[in-house]
């Protein structure tokens, strides 16, 4: 059995495609992709905030204060003259203007006479343009000035003004520390990425270990050798487990190292504190919980690979399984789904929930018995099925 395992492992290491998914993706490619996405997103937001917005103001004679504020800020706004009766929607679609601000004729500085007033802002809000936010900042500033003027006319002091604006103020005292707060925000995505990487780390070699050997004609050589079939299956199974486990270990290690390196390089104190708060034991537990998960993936993938006639057919079957990997992780992200009661026994979902709790620092370690128990039982059953499947001639020689 171990000779077959060594042979499969040697062939695995020689396969460049497998090495890319086992090493390059978790260590280099994914951090690079996430960094690039963050960089592009930051630049897009910066461009949207600093872009000179072309605008048209209808009824400016009724709101000279707004007109003057916009016209004076030439670094961010540019006035475009439009004729009366033009189609605002068409002007915005043709990108002649970014927005049109319409001031009603009833607009007045005296709040006591007209009450609350409304301005109409016409814009295309389907893209990241921040038009509404930038115009709303100006509206808020002028509204604040008018409030202060109205309060001064009424002879109200500062305390009375605050009481009128907010009669009751609800103060929030969050008992969660920074680690728990950040863990709740990002803890659900970490298992999602790790599960996908572990699955892909085992998927590509699995297609070659079963269907690939059928195509090359080397499976018959193994079958006529004086080795029990279950040992052949276990050798291939351990090869897939090794591949998936290495991917899992590299993913977790890469997540920890890149998080610390990037946080220090960018001087992000919160991220540094968050990564430092996750202990070595937590990372070890994450890896150990992934071992039976990888065993589940390996058993299912090897069974499909043995059943398939060709490498292409095997990859077609395995591609469909990705959705069954994603769904349990998505369940762990739903509100109200916690590592309590029955959820601790639900395979894959329980591991995703446990990883989230470990990241948050709120893990109930007694739940590990249910997590390891359920996943180990399912993994054992699937390994037994894989051995049974390999012993069927109708499956091997379809």
KEMIPA-991212 format. One record per residue: residue in one letter; x, y, z of N, C-alpha, C in turn. Coordinates in steps of 0.05 Angstrom, whole numbers, plus 32768, in hexadecimal, padded with zeros to 4 digits. Layout:
! residues N
AXYZXYZXYZ...
! end
This chain:
! residues 398
X80117FE88000800080008000801180198000X802680198011803780318013804880357FFAX804E801F7FEC805D80227FD3804B80307FBEX803180297FBE801F80367FAB801B80537FB3X801980587FCD801780737FD7802F80847FCEX804780787FD1806080877FC98060808C7FABX805680787F9B8055807C7F7E804280927F76X802A80927F83801680A67F7C802080C27F85X802D80C37F9C803780DC7FA6804D80E77F94X805E80D67F8A807380DE7F77806780EA7F5EX805380DC7F53804680E67F3B803781007F40X802D81037F59801F811B7F60803281337F61X8049812F7F6C805D81457F6D8067814D7F52X8068813A7F3F807181407F24805C814F7F14X8043814F7F1D802E815C7F0D802D81797F14X8033818A7F01803581A77F05801981B37F0CX800481A97EFE7FEA81B47F037FE181AF7F20X7FE781977F2A7FE081917F467FF081A37F59X800981A77F54801A81B77F65801081D47F66X800681DD7F4F7FFB81F97F4F7FE381FB7F62X7FD181E87F617FBA81E97F737FC081E37F8FX7FD581D37F947FDD81CC7FB07FED81E27FBDX7FFF81EF7FAE801282027FBA800E821E7FB1X800F82227F96800F823D7F8C7FF5824D7F93X7FDE82407F907FC5824E7F967FC382577FB3X7FC582467FC77FC2824F7FE27FD882617FECX7FF1825E7FE28007826D7FEC800B82887FDEX800882887FC3800F829F7FB47FF882AB7FA5X7FE9829B7F967FD682A57F837FBF82B27F91X7FB282A47FA47F9B82B07FB27FA182C97FC1X7FB782CA7FD17FBE82E47FDE7FC282FA7FC9X7FCF82F37FB37FD483077F9E7FB983117F92X7FA782FE7F8D7F8D83067F827F7E83187F95X7F7D83107FAF7F6E83207FC37F7B833C7FC6X7F96833C7FC67FA383567FC87F9D83687FB0X7F9D835B7F987F97836A7F7F7F7A83757F80X7F6883647F897F4B836D7F8A7F4883847F9EX7F5683817FB57F5583977FC97F6183B17FBEX7F7783AE7FAF7F8483C67FA47F7283D37F8FX7F6783C37F7D7F5583CE7F687F3C83DB7F74X7F3183CD7F897F1983D97F967F1F83F37FA4X7F3683F57FB17F3E840E7FBE7F4284247FAAX7F4E841E7F937F5284327F7F7F38843B7F73X7F2584287F6F7F0B842E7F637EFC84417F76X7EFD843B7F907EEF844D7FA47EFC84687FA4X7F1784697FA37F2584827FA37F1E84937F8BX7F1D84867F747F1684947F5B7EFA849F7F5CX7EE7848E7F687ECC84977F6A7EC984AF7F7DX7EDA84B07F917ED884C67FA57EE484E07F9AX7EF884DE7F887F0684F67F7E7EFE84FE7F62X7EED84EF7F557EE484F57F3A7ED585107F3AX7EDA85207F257ECC85397F217EB085327F15X7E9B85377F257E8085307F1C7E7485477F0CX7E6A85407EF57E5B85537EE47E3E85547EEDX7E34856B7EF27E19856D7EFC7E0985847EEFX7DEF85817EF17DDD85967EE87DCB859E7F00X7DC685B77F047DB685C17F1A7D9E85CF7F0FX7D8785C47F157D6D85CF7F0C7D6085DD7F23X7D5885F77F1F7D4C86067F357D6186127F48X7D7986197F3D7D8E86237F4F7D87863E7F5BX7D74864D7F4F7D6C86677F5A7D5E86647F74X7D53864B7F797D4586477F927D57863D7FA9X7D7086357FA17D83862C7FB57D9F86367FAFX7DA386507FB17DBD865B7FAB7DD486507FBCX7DCD86477FD47DE2863C7FE67DED86227FDBX7DDB86117FD07DE485F87FC47DF485FE7FABX7DEA86117F9A7DF886177F817E1486227F86X7E1786337F9A7E32863F7FA07E4586297FAAX7E3B86187FBC7E4C86037FC77E5785F07FB1X7E4685E87F9F7E4E85D67F897E6185E47F76X7E5A85FD7F6F7E6B860C7F5B7E8686137F66X7E8886177F807EA2861E7F8B7EB586057F8DX7EAA85EE7F907EBA85D57F927EC085CB7F76X7ED185D97F687ED885D27F4C7EEA85B97F4AX7EF685B17F617F0785997F607EF6857F7F5FX7EDD85817F677ECC85697F687EB2856B7F58X7EAA85837F507E9185867F427E9485997F2AX7E8685937F147E8785A47EFD7E6B85A87EF3X7E6385C27EF17E4785C97EE97E4485C67ECAX7E3085B87EC37E2885B57EA67E0D85C37EA2X7E0C85D57E907DF385E47E8B7DE185D37E79X7DC885D07E817DB485C17E717D9C85D37E6DX7D8F85CE7E577D7785DE7E517D5F85D27E5FX7D4B85E37E647D3385DA7E727D2485C67E61X7D1B85B17E6E7D0B859D7E617D1B85867E56X7D3585867E597D45856F7E507D4085567E61X7D43853F7E547D3F85267E627D5785207E74X7D5385217E8E7D69851B7EA17D7484FF7E9DX7D6284EC7E9A7D6A84D07E977D7D84CC7E80X7D7684D97E697D8684D67E517DA184E47E55X7DA284FB7E627DBB85097E677DCE84F87E77X7DC484EB7E8C7DD584DA7E9D7DDE84C17E8EX7DCC84B57E7E7DD4849D7E6F7DE984A37E5BX7DE884BB7E4E7DFC84C37E3A7E1584CD7E48X7E1684CD7E627E2D84D67E737E3484F37E6EX7E2185037E667E2585207E647E27852D7E80X7E1885217E927E18852A7EAE7E1885117EC0X7E2485137ED87E2384FD7EEB7E0A84FE7EFDX7E0085167F017DE785187F107DD985337F0AX7DBF85337F107DAF854C7F0D7DA185517F27X7DA585687F327D9985707F4C7D8285837F46X7D6A857C7F4E7D52858D7F497D4985997F63X7D4885B47F647D3F85C37F7B7D2285CC7F77X7D0F85C67F887CF385CF7F847CF185ED7F89X7CDC85F87F7E7CD786157F817CCF861C7F9DX7CC786097FAD7CBE860E7FC97CD6860E7FDCX7CEF86097FD17D0686087FE27D0B86237FF0X7D108621800A7D13863A80197D2786368030X7D33864C80397D45864B80507D368649806AX7D1E8651806A7D0E865280837D0186378088X7D0C8629809B7D01860E80A17CE5860F80AEX7CDF862480BC7CC6862680CA7CAF862B80B7X7CB4863680A07C9E863B808D7C988624807BX7CAD861680727CA88600805E7CAC85E48069X7CB885E280817CBC85C8808C7CD385B9807EX7CD0859E807D7CE4858E80707CE385918052X7CFA859480467CFC859880297D0B8582801BX7D05857E80027D1085687FF37D1D85717FDAX7D3485667FD47D43856A7FBB7D4285507FABX7D4185527F917D41853B7F807D5D85377F74X7D6885207F787D8285197F6C7D7F85037F58X7D83850A7F3F7D8284F67F297D9E84EC7F23X7DA284D27F237DBC84C67F1F7DB984A97F17X7DCF849E7F0D7DD084817F077DDF84747F1FX7DD084687F307DDC845D7F497DE2843F7F47X7DE484357F2E7DE984197F2B7E0784127F2CX7E1884257F2C7E3584207F2C7E42842E7F44X7E5B84287F497E6A84347F5F7E7384507F57X7E6184647F5C7E68847F7F557E6884927F6CX7E5C848A7F827E5B849A7F9B7E4F84B67F97X7E3E84B87F827E3284D27F7D7E1F84DA7F94X7E0E84C77F9C7DFB84CE7FB17E0984D67FCBX7E1E84C77FD27E2C84CC7FEB7E3984E87FEBX7E4584EF7FD47E5385087FD37E4085207FD3X7E2A851D7FC57E1685327FC57E0885347FE0X7E03851D7FEC7DF6851C80067E078529801CX7E228527801A7E338534802D7E2F8553802CX7E2C855E80147E27857B80127E0C8582801EX7DF8857180187DDD857680227DDD85758040X7DEB8562804C7DEC856080697DFA85788076X7E0F858280697E1D859980747E0B85B28074X7DFD85B6805D7DEB85CD805C7DD385C9806FX7DC985B180717DB385AB80847DBB85B180A0X7DD485AA80A77DDE85AF80C27DDF85CD80C8X7DE885DC80B47DEA85F980B77DCE860580BBX7DBA85FB80AD7D9F860580AF7D9385FD80CBX7D9A85E680D47D9185DE80EF7D9C85F18104X7DB585F781027DC1860981167DB586258114X7DAE862F80FC7DA1864880F97D8686488105X7D76863381007D5B8631810B7D5C862F812AX7D6F862081357D71861E81527D798639815FX7D8A864881517D928662815B7D7B8675815BX7D69867481467D51868581467D3E867E815CX7D3E866481647D2D865C817A7D3986618195X7D52866881967D60866E81AF7D66865581BFX7D6B863F81B17D70862581BF7D8E862281C4X7D95861781DC7DB1861181E27DBA85F781D6X7DD385F181DA7DDF85D981CE7DD285BF81D8X7DCD85BE81F27DC085A681FD7DA485A381F2X7D9585B881EF7D7A85B781E47D7A85AF81C7X7D8E85B881B97D9185B0819D7D968592819AX7DA8858881AA7DAE856B81A97D95855B81B1X7D86856581C57D6E855681CE7D59855581B8X7D56856B81A87D43856B81927D4B855A817BX7D65855A81757D6F854A815F7D6E852C8165X7D768525817E7D75850981877D6A850781A3X7D50850681A57D43850581C07D4E84EE81D1X7D5384D781C57D5E84C081D37D7684B681C4X7D8C84B381D17DA584A981C57DAB848D81D0X7DAD847A81BE7DB4845E81C67DD2845A81C4X7DDF845681DA7DFC845181DA7E01843381D8X7E11842B81C67E18840F81C27E32840881D0X7E3183F481E17E4983EA81EF7E4E83CD81E5X7E6083CA81D37E6583B081C77E7883A081D9X7E6F838981E37E80837981F57E93836881E5X7E90836681CA7EA1835681BA7EBC836481B6X7ED2835581B87EEC836181B37EF183628195X7F08836E818E7F0E837281717F1083578162X7F1B834381707F1E832981637F02831D815CX7EF0831E816F7ED58313816A7EC783238155X7ECA833D81567EBD834F81427EC683498126X7EE1834881227EEC834381087EE883268100X7EE8831381137EE382F7810D7EC782F28103X7EB48301810D7E9882FF81047E96830880E7X7EA6831D80E07EA4832980C57EB2831780B0X7EC9830C80B77ED882FE80A27ED982E080A8X7ED182D780BF7ED382BB80C67EC382A880B4X7EAE82B280A87E9E82A180977EAB829C807CX7EBC82AE80737EC882AC80587EE182998059X7EEE829880707F06828880727F01826A806CX7EEC825D80797EE6824180737EDF823E8055X7ED18251804A7EC88250802E7EE1824C801CX7EF5825D80207F0D825C800F7F1D82428015X7F1F823B802E7F2F822380357F22820A802AX7F078207802C7EFA81F080227EFD81ED8004X7EFB82037FF67EFD82027FD97F1A81FA7FD1X7F2E82057FDF7F4981FE7FD97F5081E17FE0X7F4581D77FF67F4A81BB7FFD7F3D81A97FE9X7F2581B07FE07F1781A07FCC7F26819F7FB2X7F2F81B77FA97F3E81B87F907F5981AB7F92X7F6581AD7FAA7F7F81A07FAE7F7D81827FACX7F6681767FB27F6381597FAF7F5581517F94X7F4781647F887F37815E7F707F4981577F58X7F5D81677F537F6D81627F3B7F7E81487F3CX7F8B81427F537F9881287F547F8481117F54X7F6C81157F5F7F5980FF7F607F5180F67F44X7F4D810A7F337F4581037F177F5A80F27F09X7F7380F67F117F8980E77F057F8D80CB7F11X7F8780C97F2B7F8C80B07F3A7F79809A7F32X7F6180A17F297F4E808C7F217F4A808C7F03X7F3C80A07EF97F3680A17EDC7F4F80A47ECBX7F6380B37ED67F7C80B67EC77F8A809C7EC3X7F8A808B7ED87F9780707ED57F88805E7EC2X7F6D80627EC07F5E80537EAD7F66805A7E90X7F6980747E8B7F71807E7E717F8D80747E69X7F9F80757E7C7FBB806D7E777FBE804E7E76X7FAA80407E807FAC80237E807FBD80177E96X7FC380287EAA7FD4801E7EC07FC480137ED7X7FA980177ED77F99800C7EEC7F997FEE7EECX7F997FE27ED47F997FC47ED37FB27FB97EDFX7FC97FC77EDC7FE27FBE7EE87FE07FBD7F06X7FD37FD17F127FD07FD17F2F7FBE7FBA7F38X7FA97FB57F287F957FA17F307FA07F857F2FX7FB27F7F7F1D7FBD7F647F1B7FD57F607F2EX7FDE7F757F3B7FF47F737F4E7FEA7F657F67X7FFC7F587F767FF57F497F8F7FEF7F5C7FA6X7FDD7F6F7FA37FD77F827FB87FB87F827FBBX7FAF7F807FD37F927F827FD77F877F9C7FCDX7F6F7F9B7FC27F637FB37FB67F5F7FC97FCAX7F587FC27FE27F537FD77FF67F6C7FE77FFCX7F847FD97FFA7F9D7FE77FFE7FA27FFB7FE7X7F9B7FF37FCF7F9D80057FB87F8C801E7FBCX7F7380197FC57F6180307FCA7F6C80427FE0X7F7580367FF67F808046800C7F9880568004X7FAA804A7FF37FC180587FEA7FB980717FDAX7FA6806E7FC97F9C80847FB97F8E80987FCBX7F7F808E7FDE7F7180A07FF17F8480B18001X7F9980A4800C7FAD80B3801C7FBC80C8800AX7FBF80C17FF17FCC80D57FDF7FBB80EE7FDCX7FA080EA7FD97F8E81007FD77F8C81107FF1X7F8C810180077F8B810E80227FA4811F8026X7FBB8114801D7FD4812380207FD2813D800FX7FC9813B7FF77FC681527FE67FB481677FF1X7F9C815E7FFA7F89817180067F93817D8020X7FA0816C80317FAB8176804B7FC1818A8047X7FD3818580347FE88198802E7FDC81B38025X7FC881B280147FBB81CA800B7FAE81D98023X7FA181C980357F9581D6804C7FA981E3805EX7FBF81D480637FD481DE80757FE181F88069X7FE781F7804F7FF3820E80427FDF82258042X7FC58220803F7FB18235803E7FB082438059X7FAE8234806F7FAD8240808A7FC7824E8090X7FDD8242808A7FF7824F80907FFA82698080X7FF2826880667FF3827F80557FE18295805FX7FC9828E80687FB682A180737FC282AF808BX7FCF82A0809D7FDB82AC80B57FF382BE80AEX800582B4809D801D82C28096801782DC8087X800782D98072800082F180627FF083058071X7FDF82FC80837FD0830F80947FE2832080A5X7FF6831380B18009832180C3801B833380B2X80268328809C80388338808C802B83518080X8013834D80748005836480687FFD8378807DX7FF4836F80947FEB838280A88002839280B2X8019838680B68030839680BF803B83A880A9X803B839E8090804483AF807A803283C78075X801883C4807A800583DA80767FFF83E98090X800D83E180A5800983EE80BF7FEC83EE80C8X7FE083D680C57FC483D380CE7FC583C680E9X7FC183D680FD7FC483CC81197FAF83B98120X7F9683BE81177F7F83AC811E7F8483908113X7F8D838E80F97F92837480ED7FA8836580FCX7FBD837581037FD4836981117FCA835D812CX7FBA836C813B7FB0836281547F9D834A8150X7F8E834B813B7F7B833581357F8A831B812FX7F9E831D811E7FAE830581177FBE82FB812FX7FC8830D813F7FD8830581567FC682F7816BX7FAC82FE816C7F9A82F381807F9382D6817AX7F9682CD81617F9082B1815A7FA882A18161X7FA4828E81747FBB827F817E7FC38269816BX7FDB825E81717FE5824781617FD2822F8164X7FC7822B817C7FB4821581807F9C8217816EX7F928230816A7F7B823481587F81822C813CX7F99823481327FA1822C81177FA4820D8115X7FAF8201812A7FB281E481297F9781D68129X7F8481E081387F6981D481397F5B81D8811EX7F6081EF81117F5481F280F67F5F81DD80E3X7F7981D980E47F8581C580D27F7B81A880D9X7F7981A180F37F70818780FA7F53818280F2X7F43819680F47F27819380EC7F24818F80CEX7F37819980BF7F36819680A27F3F817A8099X7F4C816A80AB7F56815080A37F3E813D809CX7F2A813A80AD7F13812980A57F038135808EX7F038150808C7EF5815C80757F038155805BX7F1E8156805C7F2D814E80447F298130803EX7F26812080537F218103804F7F0680FF8041X7EF2810F80487ED8810E803B7EDB8115801EX7EE9812B80187EED81337FFD7EFB811E7FEDX7F1181137FF97F2180FF7FEB7F1180E67FE4X7F0080DD7FF77EF080C47FF27EDC80C87FDCX7ECE80DF7FDC7EBA80E47FC77EC880E87FACX7EDD80F77FAC7EEB80FC7F927EF780E37F87X7F0380D27F987F0E80B97F8E7EF980A67F83X7EE280A57F917ECC80957F877EC2809E7F6BX7EC080B87F677EB880C27F4D7ECD80BD7F38X7EE680C07F407EFC80BB7F2D7EFD809E7F24X7EF8808B7F377EF8806F7F307EE080687F1EX7ECA80767F227EB280717F117EB5807C7EF5X7EC380937EF27EC480A07ED87ED580907EC4X7ECE80937EAB7EDD80857E967EF680947E8EX7EF680AF7E917F0C80BF7E887F1180D57E9CX7F2980E17E997F3080F87EAA7F1C810F7EA6X7F1481147E8E7F01812A7E887EE681257E95X7EDD810C7E937EC381057EA07EC581087EBEX7EDB81007ECA7EDF81027EE77EDE81207EEFX7EEC81317EE17EEC814D7EE87ED0815A7EE5X7EC0814F7ED27EA581597ECF7E9481527EE7X7E9781397EF17E8881317F097E9181427F21X7EAB81467F247EB681547F3B7EAF81717F3CX7EAD817D7F247EA681997F237E8A819F7F2FX7E78818C7F2B7E5D818F7F367E5D818F7F55X7E7081807F607E72817D7F7E7E7981977F8CX7E8481AB7F7E7E8C81C47F8B7E7481D17F99X7E5C81CF7F8D7E4581DB7F997E3E81CE7FB4X7E4481B47FB67E3F81A67FD07E5481AD7FE5X7E6A81B87FDC7E7E81C27FEF7E7781DF7FF8X7E6B81EE7FE67E65820A7FEC7E4D820D7FFEX7E3881FC7FF97E1F81FF80087E2381FC8026X7E3181E780307E3481E6804D7E4281FE8059X7E568209804A7E63822180547E5182398054X7E40823B80407E2D8251803F7E19824F8055X7E118237805D7E00823380747E0C823F808EX7E27823B80907E35824580A87E35826480A9X7E30827180937E30828F80927E15829A8098X7E00828A80987DE58294809C7DE2829D80B9X7DD282B380BD7DCD82BC80D97DBD82A780E8X7DC482A481017DB6829081127DC282758112X7DD4826F80FF7DE1825580FD7DFB8256810EX7DFA824981257E11824A81377E19822D813FX7E30822B814B7E3B821181527E2E8207816CX7E148204816B7E0481FB81827DF281E48179X7DED81D2818B7DD981BD81867DE081AC816EX7DCC81AA815C7DCF819981457DE381A18130X7DE981BB812E7DFC81C5811A7E1881BA811EX7E1E81B381377E3981A8813D7E3D818C8130X7E26817F81287E288165811C7E24816580FEX7E1F817C80F27E1A817E80D57E36817E80C7X7E3C816B80B67E57816A80AA7E5C81828099X7E75818A80987E8081A1808A7E7681BB8096X7E5C81BE809A7E5281D780A67E5D81DA80C2X7E5F81C480D17E6A81C680EC7E8781CF80ECX7E9781C580D97EB381CD80D77EB581EB80D0X7EA481F480BD7EA4821080B67E9D822280CDX7E89821A80DD7E81822980F57E978229810AX7EA48212810D7EBA821081217ED182228119X7ED8822381007EEE823480F77EE7825180FBX7ECE825880F77EC5827480FC7EC8827A8119X7EBF8268812B7EC1826C81487EDE826E8151X7EF0825E81457F0C825F814D7F18827A8145X7F108284812E7F1A829E81257F1082B48138X7EF782B181407EEB82C581527EF682C3816FX7F0082AC81767F0982A781927EF382A081A5X7EDC8296819A7EC5828E81AB7EBF827181A8X7ED3826081A37ECE8244819D7EC7823581B7X7EB2822481B57EAB821281CB7EBA81F781C4X7ED081F281D27EE181DB81CA7ED381C081CFX7EBE81C081DF7EAF81A681E27EA1819E81C8X7E9B81B281B77E8E81AC819E7EA0819D818BX7EBA819D81907ECD818E817F7EC88170817EX7EBD816581957EB6814981957EA181428180X7E8C8153817E7E77814F816A7E828154814EX7E938168814B7E9D816E81317EAF81588126X7EC3815081367ED5813B812D7EC68120812BX7EB3811B813D7EA48102813C7E9480FF8123X7E848114811C7E72811281057E82811080EBX7E96812180E87EA6812180CF7EB6810880CCX7EC180FD80E37ED080E480E17EBF80CD80DAX7EA680CC80E47E9480B680DE7E8D80B680C0X7E8780CE80B67E7F80D1809A7E9780CA8088X7EAF80D480907EC780CE80807ECC80B0807FX7EC980A380967ECE808680977EBA80778086X7EA1807F80877E8C807280767E9280768058X7E9C808E80517EA1809380347EBA8083802BX7ECE8080803D7EE5807080367EDD80538031X7ECC804980437EC2802D803F7EB3802A8025X7EA3803E801E7E94803E80057EA8803E7FEDX7EBD804E7FF07ED180507FDB7EDE80357FD6X7EE580267FEC7EF0800C7FE97EDD7FF87FDCX7EC37FFA7FE47EAE7FE97FD87EAC7FEF7FBAX7EAC80097FB37EA980127F987EC080087F86X7ED880087F917EF07FFF7F827EF07FE17F7EX7EE17FD27F8E7EE07FB57F8B7ECB7FAC7F77X7EBC7FBE7F6C7EA77FB77F587EB37FB97F3CX7EB37FA27F2E7EBE7FA17F137EAE7FB37F00X7E947FB57F047E837FC57EF27E8B7FE37EF4X7E957FEB7F0B7E9E80077F0E7EB9800B7F02X7ECC7FF87F067EE77FFC7EFC7EE97FFA7EDEX7ED87FE97ED27EDA7FE57EB57EC07FEC7EA7X7EB780047EAB7E9E800D7E9E7EA380117E80
! end
